Structure formats: C-alpha cells, structure tokens
C-alpha cells in the first residue's frame, strides 16, 4: 500500500492522474476482486472495523477510541487490533506502553493502548485470536477494511468532509484504495467528520444504498498553553493542515510550522532544528499526540523536545451521542447471527 499521498491526489484529476489511470485500473481490479471473493476466517466475538475509502488519515484512530469508550460504558472489554504500521515488529504482539516504543509497534497502537488493550499483527486473524485469548469481547480494528483477512461484523468508513476522496481515482492515480462500488457494498455505515462539502456525493450514495450516515467532529481538549500564544507547530501526519486549523481554532497563533511525512521517525538533527528554531523566535512548540508518542522512550534531543512540547489532544464527538452504542449493538447482533449460521 502506498504510504505517502502526493498532493495531486487531493485536487481535481490532472495529467499526472490520467497518465497513471491504466495502472490504477489494474490495481483496482485486483483490490476489488480480493475484497469481493476472499474467504475470511472468523473469531467468536464481534469485530468492529474502522476504515476509510482512501490512503491517508481521515480520523480513524480517534473514531476507534470513541467506539472503545462507548463499548466500555456498555460493560464490554474491547481490544484494538492494529497492523502496527511504521513499526519494525513482525510478530503478533500485545502492546506494552511501558516497554514498547513507536519504532517497534507503530505510533497509532501507542495511542490506542491508552484506552484499551492493543495487539499488533501483520496477520489479522492471528491478532484477533490473541485478543480473544486475552479476554476481549469486542475487537476494534483500526484500519484493515480492504484487507479481506478477517470477518467483519460492522464496518464504519470514516470520510473527512474537507478532503472527501480527493480526485476520486484509484491508487496510484489517486487515493482510493479499492473500487468505490465494492467498498460501499461492504461498509455498514459512513461517518462524515468535520464541515465541508467534499463528502456530500458520498453521503448521497450511502443514503441511496439504505445505509446510515453519521456525523462527528474532532474537538480539541482545551489547553491554556495554546490560546493567545505564539507557536511553532509541526506535524508528521497525513494532513498537517488539519492539525494547523485545529490549533488556530483553539486561539493559537502559528508563527512558524514544519511538515513531516506521515508516521515519520524524527532524526536527531531534525529535533535539534525544531528546538533551536523555536527558541530563537521565542515560540512555543506544539504538535499532535501521534507525533509525541514517536518521541517517547528516546533520549537526547527527543527527551529535550518532549519537555518543551505542548501536545494537542483531540476527541471524536458524534453529533448523536447514542450512535456509537447503537453501532456496537448492531455488531453484536450480526456476530450472533453469524455464529448461528456457522453452527
């Protein structure tokens, strides 16, 4: 899977997109056939998948965290299943936040494990079995919607209202991971995040298909270190501009900013540059929780930067607070029906 989304994916389709169109059609046929035809193994507990149509961030991890909180409020014991993208471990592993660093298990699992037990595994079924053995009675997959490696009882597809599906083309001509028709067929519901019109056509298609559309917003937690302050913001996420908009919405003045690739592991000189550049201008350093966990457990410049850093924490808040619970109930019901069918 392509890990870095080039800028031309997110505008109108241009000559670059059309020149790659023949390759994307081949990719799409393979991805669509895999989604439609692969026989998926199953586990005896409900599997709730939080995915998206495209490469790049749309708010999957905050959504997964919100679903876990709703599950715990219902008396369930959720467990997260992640591929551990960006980490080096290739064996199924129960994440220990006191032992593992982001370079081993990936940054997103270190965010997830703050809310519920988390397993990383390149082999989804093996990871799901490990969660069941650890006592999980609901598995929440962070991504993996298109992988076709585990039976999913409920698939919630997250769409950013500002970016939508970009130019609408399949990888590598655009950000779409598999043919949209097949993805729409297999999803259970859509979650539109934020304000904007880029997802409106997808919302209409979803409604015509008779599937639910939910609405939510990423809401930052108040922080007195940001409002009214002059800031140096940096981010190594799929859409840094979304983070900068969030900081400004909190009342911060971004005087300088620096973008890094998604899941970027910072080099010592990069960290020293951030510290020195912010210090020369008298600016407060601010970044995302996802970037901060990639610094944790390291020494020297990373440790020094963490001490100076203000971290923006965000929560996914549904317009309908009861929606996560209803989706969990639906996943449980589908799991029961699946187990009855399979004897």
Beta strands, then each sheet from edge to edge (+ up, - down):
strand 1: 46-51
strand 2: 78-82
strand 3: 93-94
strand 4: 117-120
strand 5: 138-142
strand 6: 154-160
strand 7: 189-193
strand 8: 212-220
strand 9: 230-235
strand 10: 253-259
strand 11: 284-288
strand 12: 310-312
strand 13: 314-318
sheet 1: 3+ 4- 2- 5- 1- 6- 7- 8- 13+
sheet 2: 10+ 9+ 11+ 12+
end
